[in-house]
Amino acid sequence: MFLVCGDSLFDFFLESEDGPAAAGFAARAGGSPLNVAVGLSRLGCAAGFLSGLSSDFLGRRLSQVLAAEGVSTRYAVPTDRPTTISLVGLDEAGVPEYQFYGNGAADTGLAPADLPKLGPEVTGLHFGSYSIAVSPVGDATAALAAAEAGRFISLDPNVRPTIEPDMAVWRARIDVLLPAVDMLKTSAEDLEMLHPGRSAEDFAAELIGRGVKLVVVTDGGETAQGFTARGDSAEARPPKVKVVDTVGAGDTFQAALIAQLSAHPEGPLAGLAALDRAALARTLDYAARAAAITCSRRGADLPRAAELAA
């Protein structure tokens, strides 16, 4: 089972505006890590979710969603703290803008003392988004990554400046996690926020020098680049689709990368070790095609394995 750790919330999408005093919203379960967990399960990879899950109405709904998607909540931490909510607006290109409300919430309030002991069935862990940057959950994330450094660990910073606007905080939090990280995926947009003007090649070279074995940089509908510690690199470009919105595209790409590596009979660490240039290109292509499917429909509606096989 691959364990995804972090944000769990409900996104509220603006649907209609009936005059200046009324607005209609459509709610959808979300949070980058939760999306990754659902995406893994849909791609046929056994997945679990570690987060604070509230006993409130929205928290119970999140638990129902995870159960319906086949995601284990064995390691979820029950709490009476409220569920984080996010208001989402889309621009003309379908690119989302988020406003989060999560101070003292179920997911952000997870502390190091709340962390469960993991069993041998956990083959790897994924971390990302605001749960690496804000306290106390950021401290819990760092503690868990350090304790589980022998397992495969994946990271997608997925920077949320509306929650933590100081990029120095994000860089410091990432630096703490890096010694345990085997694979890091980021977007060109996040790379520019974290390291303005830096190229994907230069960024990857530094991280590989610090022990990361695979670095992937995506660029929306443009070329995704991958770099391995063995010196191989490859690119993939997603197929052209009619974009409804890009919500969940990066999470889809992440889930597809993990699913491909986890498909190795000996697990994701072995899958990572077996990556040569051709296998890396195939993995990036698979992830790019998966993300394109998500972009072709509303919200973070991640694809299933049968859709990619077709």
Contacts in CASP RR format, 6 or more apart in sequence:
PFRMAT RR
TARGET T0000
AUTHOR 0000-0000-0000
METHOD contacts of the structure
MODEL  1
MFLVCGDSLFDFFLESEDGPAAAGFAARAGGSPLNVAVGLSRLGCAAGFL
SGLSSDFLGRRLSQVLAAEGVSTRYAVPTDRPTTISLVGLDEAGVPEYQF
YGNGAADTGLAPADLPKLGPEVTGLHFGSYSIAVSPVGDATAALAAAEAG
RFISLDPNVRPTIEPDMAVWRARIDVLLPAVDMLKTSAEDLEMLHPGRSA
EDFAAELIGRGVKLVVVTDGGETAQGFTARGDSAEARPPKVKVVDTVGAG
DTFQAALIAQLSAHPEGPLAGLAALDRAALARTLDYAARAAAITCSRRGA
DLPRAAELAA
1 46 0 8 1.000
1 47 0 8 1.000
1 48 0 8 1.000
1 72 0 8 1.000
1 121 0 8 1.000
1 122 0 8 1.000
1 123 0 8 1.000
2 40 0 8 1.000
2 45 0 8 1.000
2 46 0 8 1.000
2 47 0 8 1.000
2 48 0 8 1.000
2 122 0 8 1.000
2 123 0 8 1.000
2 124 0 8 1.000
2 125 0 8 1.000
2 126 0 8 1.000
2 258 0 8 1.000
2 262 0 8 1.000
2 268 0 8 1.000
3 47 0 8 1.000
3 48 0 8 1.000
3 49 0 8 1.000
3 50 0 8 1.000
3 75 0 8 1.000
3 118 0 8 1.000
3 122 0 8 1.000
3 124 0 8 1.000
3 125 0 8 1.000
3 126 0 8 1.000
4 33 0 8 1.000
4 34 0 8 1.000
4 36 0 8 1.000
4 37 0 8 1.000
4 40 0 8 1.000
4 47 0 8 1.000
4 48 0 8 1.000
4 49 0 8 1.000
4 50 0 8 1.000
4 125 0 8 1.000
4 126 0 8 1.000
5 33 0 8 1.000
5 49 0 8 1.000
5 50 0 8 1.000
5 51 0 8 1.000
5 125 0 8 1.000
5 126 0 8 1.000
5 127 0 8 1.000
5 128 0 8 1.000
5 131 0 8 1.000
5 141 0 8 1.000
5 144 0 8 1.000
6 33 0 8 1.000
6 34 0 8 1.000
6 50 0 8 1.000
6 51 0 8 1.000
6 107 0 8 1.000
6 110 0 8 1.000
6 127 0 8 1.000
6 128 0 8 1.000
6 129 0 8 1.000
6 131 0 8 1.000
6 137 0 8 1.000
6 141 0 8 1.000
7 30 0 8 1.000
7 31 0 8 1.000
7 32 0 8 1.000
7 33 0 8 1.000
7 34 0 8 1.000
7 51 0 8 1.000
7 84 0 8 1.000
7 107 0 8 1.000
7 128 0 8 1.000
7 129 0 8 1.000
7 130 0 8 1.000
7 131 0 8 1.000
8 30 0 8 1.000
8 31 0 8 1.000
8 33 0 8 1.000
8 34 0 8 1.000
8 49 0 8 1.000
8 51 0 8 1.000
8 52 0 8 1.000
8 53 0 8 1.000
8 59 0 8 1.000
8 62 0 8 1.000
8 83 0 8 1.000
8 84 0 8 1.000
8 106 0 8 1.000
8 107 0 8 1.000
9 29 0 8 1.000
9 30 0 8 1.000
9 31 0 8 1.000
9 34 0 8 1.000
9 83 0 8 1.000
9 84 0 8 1.000
9 85 0 8 1.000
9 86 0 8 1.000
9 100 0 8 1.000
9 102 0 8 1.000
9 105 0 8 1.000
9 107 0 8 1.000
10 27 0 8 1.000
10 28 0 8 1.000
10 29 0 8 1.000
10 30 0 8 1.000
10 58 0 8 1.000
10 61 0 8 1.000
10 62 0 8 1.000
10 83 0 8 1.000
10 84 0 8 1.000
10 85 0 8 1.000
10 86 0 8 1.000
11 27 0 8 1.000
11 28 0 8 1.000
11 29 0 8 1.000
11 30 0 8 1.000
11 31 0 8 1.000
11 85 0 8 1.000
11 86 0 8 1.000
11 87 0 8 1.000
11 88 0 8 1.000
11 98 0 8 1.000
11 247 0 8 1.000
11 299 0 8 1.000
11 300 0 8 1.000
12 25 0 8 1.000
12 26 0 8 1.000
12 27 0 8 1.000
12 85 0 8 1.000
12 86 0 8 1.000
12 87 0 8 1.000
12 88 0 8 1.000
13 25 0 8 1.000
13 26 0 8 1.000
13 27 0 8 1.000
13 28 0 8 1.000
13 88 0 8 1.000
13 89 0 8 1.000
13 90 0 8 1.000
13 299 0 8 1.000
14 23 0 8 1.000
14 24 0 8 1.000
14 25 0 8 1.000
14 87 0 8 1.000
14 88 0 8 1.000
14 89 0 8 1.000
14 90 0 8 1.000
15 24 0 8 1.000
15 25 0 8 1.000
15 26 0 8 1.000
16 23 0 8 1.000
16 24 0 8 1.000
17 23 0 8 1.000
17 24 0 8 1.000
18 24 0 8 1.000
25 87 0 8 1.000
28 299 0 8 1.000
28 300 0 8 1.000
29 61 0 8 1.000
29 62 0 8 1.000
29 65 0 8 1.000
30 86 0 8 1.000
30 300 0 8 1.000
31 86 0 8 1.000
31 129 0 8 1.000
31 251 0 8 1.000
31 300 0 8 1.000
32 128 0 8 1.000
32 129 0 8 1.000
32 156 0 8 1.000
32 158 0 8 1.000
32 248 0 8 1.000
32 250 0 8 1.000
32 251 0 8 1.000
33 49 0 8 1.000
33 51 0 8 1.000
33 126 0 8 1.000
33 127 0 8 1.000
33 128 0 8 1.000
33 129 0 8 1.000
33 131 0 8 1.000
34 49 0 8 1.000
34 51 0 8 1.000
34 62 0 8 1.000
34 66 0 8 1.000
35 248 0 8 1.000
35 251 0 8 1.000
35 252 0 8 1.000
35 255 0 8 1.000
35 300 0 8 1.000
35 302 0 8 1.000
36 126 0 8 1.000
36 156 0 8 1.000
36 251 0 8 1.000
36 254 0 8 1.000
36 255 0 8 1.000
36 258 0 8 1.000
37 47 0 8 1.000
37 48 0 8 1.000
37 49 0 8 1.000
37 66 0 8 1.000
37 69 0 8 1.000
37 71 0 8 1.000
37 255 0 8 1.000
38 47 0 8 1.000
38 65 0 8 1.000
38 66 0 8 1.000
38 69 0 8 1.000
38 71 0 8 1.000
38 255 0 8 1.000
38 300 0 8 1.000
38 302 0 8 1.000
39 47 0 8 1.000
39 69 0 8 1.000
39 251 0 8 1.000
39 252 0 8 1.000
39 255 0 8 1.000
39 259 0 8 1.000
39 302 0 8 1.000
39 303 0 8 1.000
40 46 0 8 1.000
40 47 0 8 1.000
40 71 0 8 1.000
40 255 0 8 1.000
40 258 0 8 1.000
40 259 0 8 1.000
40 262 0 8 1.000
41 47 0 8 1.000
41 69 0 8 1.000
41 70 0 8 1.000
41 71 0 8 1.000
42 69 0 8 1.000
42 255 0 8 1.000
42 302 0 8 1.000
42 303 0 8 1.000
42 304 0 8 1.000
42 305 0 8 1.000
43 255 0 8 1.000
43 256 0 8 1.000
43 259 0 8 1.000
43 290 0 8 1.000
43 303 0 8 1.000
43 304 0 8 1.000
43 305 0 8 1.000
43 308 0 8 1.000
44 259 0 8 1.000
44 305 0 8 1.000
45 255 0 8 1.000
45 258 0 8 1.000
45 259 0 8 1.000
45 262 0 8 1.000
45 263 0 8 1.000
46 72 0 8 1.000
47 70 0 8 1.000
47 71 0 8 1.000
47 72 0 8 1.000
48 71 0 8 1.000
48 72 0 8 1.000
48 73 0 8 1.000
48 74 0 8 1.000
48 75 0 8 1.000
49 66 0 8 1.000
49 71 0 8 1.000
49 72 0 8 1.000
49 73 0 8 1.000
49 75 0 8 1.000
49 76 0 8 1.000
50 75 0 8 1.000
50 76 0 8 1.000
50 77 0 8 1.000
50 116 0 8 1.000
50 144 0 8 1.000
51 76 0 8 1.000
51 77 0 8 1.000
51 106 0 8 1.000
51 107 0 8 1.000
51 110 0 8 1.000
51 131 0 8 1.000
52 76 0 8 1.000
52 77 0 8 1.000
52 78 0 8 1.000
52 79 0 8 1.000
52 81 0 8 1.000
52 106 0 8 1.000
52 107 0 8 1.000
52 109 0 8 1.000
52 110 0 8 1.000
52 114 0 8 1.000
53 59 0 8 1.000
53 62 0 8 1.000
53 63 0 8 1.000
53 73 0 8 1.000
53 76 0 8 1.000
53 77 0 8 1.000
53 78 0 8 1.000
53 79 0 8 1.000
53 106 0 8 1.000
54 60 0 8 1.000
54 62 0 8 1.000
54 79 0 8 1.000
54 80 0 8 1.000
54 81 0 8 1.000
54 82 0 8 1.000
54 83 0 8 1.000
54 105 0 8 1.000
54 106 0 8 1.000
55 78 0 8 1.000
55 79 0 8 1.000
55 80 0 8 1.000
56 80 0 8 1.000
56 82 0 8 1.000
56 83 0 8 1.000
56 106 0 8 1.000
58 82 0 8 1.000
58 83 0 8 1.000
58 85 0 8 1.000
59 83 0 8 1.000
59 106 0 8 1.000
62 83 0 8 1.000
63 73 0 8 1.000
63 76 0 8 1.000
66 72 0 8 1.000
66 73 0 8 1.000
66 76 0 8 1.000
67 73 0 8 1.000
75 116 0 8 1.000
75 118 0 8 1.000
77 110 0 8 1.000
77 114 0 8 1.000
77 116 0 8 1.000
79 106 0 8 1.000
79 109 0 8 1.000
79 110 0 8 1.000
81 104 0 8 1.000
81 105 0 8 1.000
81 106 0 8 1.000
81 109 0 8 1.000
82 102 0 8 1.000
82 104 0 8 1.000
82 105 0 8 1.000
82 106 0 8 1.000
83 105 0 8 1.000
83 106 0 8 1.000
83 107 0 8 1.000
84 100 0 8 1.000
84 101 0 8 1.000
84 102 0 8 1.000
84 105 0 8 1.000
84 106 0 8 1.000
84 107 0 8 1.000
84 108 0 8 1.000
85 100 0 8 1.000
85 101 0 8 1.000
85 102 0 8 1.000
86 98 0 8 1.000
86 99 0 8 1.000
86 100 0 8 1.000
86 101 0 8 1.000
87 98 0 8 1.000
87 99 0 8 1.000
87 101 0 8 1.000
88 96 0 8 1.000
88 97 0 8 1.000
88 98 0 8 1.000
88 99 0 8 1.000
88 247 0 8 1.000
89 96 0 8 1.000
89 97 0 8 1.000
89 98 0 8 1.000
90 96 0 8 1.000
90 97 0 8 1.000
90 245 0 8 1.000
90 247 0 8 1.000
91 97 0 8 1.000
93 243 0 8 1.000
93 246 0 8 1.000
94 243 0 8 1.000
94 244 0 8 1.000
94 245 0 8 1.000
94 246 0 8 1.000
95 245 0 8 1.000
95 246 0 8 1.000
96 245 0 8 1.000
96 246 0 8 1.000
96 247 0 8 1.000
98 160 0 8 1.000
98 162 0 8 1.000
99 162 0 8 1.000
100 130 0 8 1.000
100 160 0 8 1.000
100 162 0 8 1.000
100 163 0 8 1.000
102 108 0 8 1.000
107 131 0 8 1.000
107 137 0 8 1.000
108 130 0 8 1.000
108 131 0 8 1.000
108 134 0 8 1.000
108 136 0 8 1.000
108 137 0 8 1.000
109 136 0 8 1.000
109 137 0 8 1.000
110 131 0 8 1.000
110 136 0 8 1.000
110 137 0 8 1.000
110 140 0 8 1.000
111 136 0 8 1.000
111 137 0 8 1.000
111 139 0 8 1.000
111 140 0 8 1.000
112 136 0 8 1.000
112 139 0 8 1.000
112 140 0 8 1.000
112 143 0 8 1.000
114 140 0 8 1.000
115 140 0 8 1.000
115 143 0 8 1.000
115 144 0 8 1.000
118 148 0 8 1.000
122 148 0 8 1.000
122 151 0 8 1.000
123 151 0 8 1.000
123 152 0 8 1.000
123 262 0 8 1.000
123 267 0 8 1.000
123 268 0 8 1.000
124 148 0 8 1.000
124 151 0 8 1.000
124 152 0 8 1.000
124 153 0 8 1.000
124 154 0 8 1.000
124 268 0 8 1.000
125 144 0 8 1.000
125 145 0 8 1.000
125 148 0 8 1.000
125 151 0 8 1.000
125 152 0 8 1.000
125 153 0 8 1.000
125 154 0 8 1.000
126 153 0 8 1.000
126 154 0 8 1.000
126 155 0 8 1.000
126 156 0 8 1.000
126 254 0 8 1.000
126 258 0 8 1.000
127 141 0 8 1.000
127 144 0 8 1.000
127 145 0 8 1.000
127 153 0 8 1.000
127 154 0 8 1.000
127 155 0 8 1.000
127 156 0 8 1.000
127 177 0 8 1.000
128 141 0 8 1.000
128 155 0 8 1.000
128 156 0 8 1.000
128 157 0 8 1.000
128 158 0 8 1.000
129 156 0 8 1.000
129 157 0 8 1.000
129 158 0 8 1.000
129 160 0 8 1.000
130 160 0 8 1.000
130 163 0 8 1.000
130 164 0 8 1.000
131 137 0 8 1.000
131 138 0 8 1.000
131 141 0 8 1.000
132 138 0 8 1.000
132 141 0 8 1.000
132 142 0 8 1.000
132 155 0 8 1.000
132 157 0 8 1.000
132 170 0 8 1.000
132 173 0 8 1.000
132 174 0 8 1.000
132 177 0 8 1.000
133 160 0 8 1.000
133 163 0 8 1.000
133 164 0 8 1.000
133 169 0 8 1.000
133 170 0 8 1.000
133 173 0 8 1.000
134 163 0 8 1.000
134 164 0 8 1.000
138 173 0 8 1.000
141 177 0 8 1.000
142 173 0 8 1.000
142 176 0 8 1.000
142 177 0 8 1.000
145 153 0 8 1.000
145 177 0 8 1.000
145 180 0 8 1.000
145 181 0 8 1.000
146 179 0 8 1.000
146 180 0 8 1.000
148 180 0 8 1.000
149 179 0 8 1.000
149 180 0 8 1.000
150 180 0 8 1.000
151 269 0 8 1.000
152 182 0 8 1.000
152 183 0 8 1.000
152 261 0 8 1.000
152 267 0 8 1.000
152 268 0 8 1.000
152 269 0 8 1.000
152 272 0 8 1.000
153 180 0 8 1.000
153 181 0 8 1.000
153 182 0 8 1.000
153 183 0 8 1.000
154 181 0 8 1.000
154 182 0 8 1.000
154 183 0 8 1.000
154 184 0 8 1.000
154 185 0 8 1.000
154 254 0 8 1.000
154 257 0 8 1.000
154 258 0 8 1.000
155 174 0 8 1.000
155 177 0 8 1.000
155 178 0 8 1.000
155 181 0 8 1.000
155 183 0 8 1.000
155 184 0 8 1.000
155 185 0 8 1.000
156 184 0 8 1.000
156 185 0 8 1.000
156 186 0 8 1.000
156 250 0 8 1.000
156 251 0 8 1.000
156 254 0 8 1.000
157 170 0 8 1.000
157 174 0 8 1.000
157 184 0 8 1.000
157 186 0 8 1.000
157 190 0 8 1.000
157 194 0 8 1.000
158 186 0 8 1.000
158 187 0 8 1.000
158 190 0 8 1.000
158 250 0 8 1.000
158 251 0 8 1.000
159 167 0 8 1.000
159 170 0 8 1.000
159 190 0 8 1.000
159 193 0 8 1.000
159 194 0 8 1.000
161 167 0 8 1.000
161 193 0 8 1.000
164 170 0 8 1.000
167 193 0 8 1.000
167 194 0 8 1.000
170 193 0 8 1.000
170 194 0 8 1.000
171 194 0 8 1.000
174 194 0 8 1.000
178 184 0 8 1.000
178 207 0 8 1.000
178 210 0 8 1.000
178 211 0 8 1.000
178 212 0 8 1.000
179 210 0 8 1.000
179 211 0 8 1.000
181 211 0 8 1.000
181 212 0 8 1.000
182 212 0 8 1.000
182 213 0 8 1.000
182 214 0 8 1.000
182 268 0 8 1.000
182 269 0 8 1.000
182 272 0 8 1.000
183 212 0 8 1.000
183 213 0 8 1.000
183 214 0 8 1.000
183 215 0 8 1.000
183 216 0 8 1.000
183 257 0 8 1.000
183 258 0 8 1.000
183 261 0 8 1.000
183 272 0 8 1.000
184 207 0 8 1.000
184 212 0 8 1.000
184 214 0 8 1.000
184 215 0 8 1.000
184 216 0 8 1.000
185 215 0 8 1.000
185 216 0 8 1.000
185 217 0 8 1.000
185 218 0 8 1.000
185 250 0 8 1.000
185 253 0 8 1.000
185 254 0 8 1.000
185 257 0 8 1.000
186 194 0 8 1.000
186 203 0 8 1.000
186 216 0 8 1.000
186 217 0 8 1.000
186 218 0 8 1.000
187 217 0 8 1.000
187 218 0 8 1.000
187 219 0 8 1.000
187 220 0 8 1.000
187 250 0 8 1.000
188 200 0 8 1.000
188 217 0 8 1.000
188 218 0 8 1.000
188 219 0 8 1.000
188 220 0 8 1.000
188 222 0 8 1.000
191 198 0 8 1.000
191 200 0 8 1.000
191 203 0 8 1.000
191 217 0 8 1.000
192 198 0 8 1.000
195 203 0 8 1.000
200 217 0 8 1.000
200 225 0 8 1.000
200 227 0 8 1.000
201 225 0 8 1.000
201 227 0 8 1.000
203 215 0 8 1.000
203 217 0 8 1.000
204 215 0 8 1.000
204 217 0 8 1.000
204 225 0 8 1.000
204 226 0 8 1.000
204 227 0 8 1.000
205 227 0 8 1.000
207 215 0 8 1.000
208 215 0 8 1.000
208 227 0 8 1.000
208 228 0 8 1.000
208 229 0 8 1.000
208 231 0 8 1.000
209 229 0 8 1.000
211 229 0 8 1.000
212 229 0 8 1.000
213 228 0 8 1.000
213 229 0 8 1.000
213 272 0 8 1.000
213 273 0 8 1.000
214 226 0 8 1.000
214 227 0 8 1.000
214 228 0 8 1.000
214 229 0 8 1.000
214 272 0 8 1.000
214 275 0 8 1.000
214 280 0 8 1.000
215 226 0 8 1.000
215 227 0 8 1.000
216 224 0 8 1.000
216 225 0 8 1.000
216 226 0 8 1.000
216 227 0 8 1.000
216 253 0 8 1.000
216 257 0 8 1.000
216 284 0 8 1.000
217 224 0 8 1.000
217 225 0 8 1.000
217 226 0 8 1.000
218 224 0 8 1.000
218 250 0 8 1.000
218 253 0 8 1.000
218 291 0 8 1.000
219 225 0 8 1.000
220 238 0 8 1.000
220 246 0 8 1.000
220 249 0 8 1.000
221 237 0 8 1.000
221 238 0 8 1.000
221 292 0 8 1.000
221 295 0 8 1.000
222 237 0 8 1.000
223 235 0 8 1.000
223 236 0 8 1.000
223 237 0 8 1.000
224 235 0 8 1.000
224 236 0 8 1.000
224 237 0 8 1.000
224 238 0 8 1.000
224 253 0 8 1.000
224 284 0 8 1.000
224 287 0 8 1.000
224 288 0 8 1.000
225 233 0 8 1.000
225 234 0 8 1.000
225 235 0 8 1.000
225 284 0 8 1.000
226 233 0 8 1.000
226 234 0 8 1.000
226 235 0 8 1.000
226 280 0 8 1.000
226 284 0 8 1.000
227 233 0 8 1.000
228 275 0 8 1.000
228 280 0 8 1.000
230 275 0 8 1.000
230 276 0 8 1.000
232 275 0 8 1.000
232 276 0 8 1.000
232 277 0 8 1.000
232 280 0 8 1.000
233 277 0 8 1.000
233 280 0 8 1.000
234 277 0 8 1.000
234 278 0 8 1.000
234 280 0 8 1.000
234 281 0 8 1.000
234 284 0 8 1.000
235 281 0 8 1.000
235 284 0 8 1.000
236 281 0 8 1.000
236 284 0 8 1.000
236 285 0 8 1.000
236 287 0 8 1.000
236 288 0 8 1.000
237 288 0 8 1.000
238 288 0 8 1.000
238 289 0 8 1.000
238 291 0 8 1.000
238 292 0 8 1.000
238 295 0 8 1.000
239 288 0 8 1.000
239 289 0 8 1.000
239 292 0 8 1.000
240 292 0 8 1.000
241 292 0 8 1.000
241 293 0 8 1.000
241 295 0 8 1.000
241 296 0 8 1.000
242 296 0 8 1.000
243 295 0 8 1.000
243 296 0 8 1.000
244 295 0 8 1.000
244 296 0 8 1.000
244 297 0 8 1.000
244 298 0 8 1.000
244 299 0 8 1.000
245 295 0 8 1.000
245 298 0 8 1.000
245 299 0 8 1.000
246 295 0 8 1.000
247 294 0 8 1.000
247 298 0 8 1.000
247 299 0 8 1.000
247 300 0 8 1.000
248 291 0 8 1.000
248 294 0 8 1.000
248 299 0 8 1.000
248 300 0 8 1.000
248 302 0 8 1.000
249 291 0 8 1.000
249 294 0 8 1.000
249 295 0 8 1.000
250 291 0 8 1.000
251 300 0 8 1.000
251 302 0 8 1.000
252 287 0 8 1.000
252 290 0 8 1.000
252 291 0 8 1.000
252 293 0 8 1.000
252 294 0 8 1.000
252 300 0 8 1.000
252 302 0 8 1.000
252 303 0 8 1.000
253 287 0 8 1.000
253 288 0 8 1.000
253 290 0 8 1.000
253 291 0 8 1.000
254 287 0 8 1.000
255 290 0 8 1.000
255 302 0 8 1.000
256 286 0 8 1.000
256 287 0 8 1.000
256 290 0 8 1.000
256 291 0 8 1.000
256 308 0 8 1.000
257 283 0 8 1.000
257 287 0 8 1.000
258 268 0 8 1.000
260 282 0 8 1.000
260 283 0 8 1.000
260 286 0 8 1.000
260 287 0 8 1.000
261 267 0 8 1.000
261 268 0 8 1.000
261 271 0 8 1.000
261 272 0 8 1.000
261 275 0 8 1.000
261 283 0 8 1.000
262 268 0 8 1.000
262 271 0 8 1.000
263 271 0 8 1.000
264 270 0 8 1.000
264 271 0 8 1.000
264 274 0 8 1.000
275 283 0 8 1.000
286 308 0 8 1.000
289 308 0 8 1.000
290 302 0 8 1.000
290 303 0 8 1.000
290 308 0 8 1.000
293 302 0 8 1.000
293 303 0 8 1.000
293 307 0 8 1.000
293 308 0 8 1.000
294 300 0 8 1.000
294 301 0 8 1.000
294 302 0 8 1.000
294 303 0 8 1.000
END
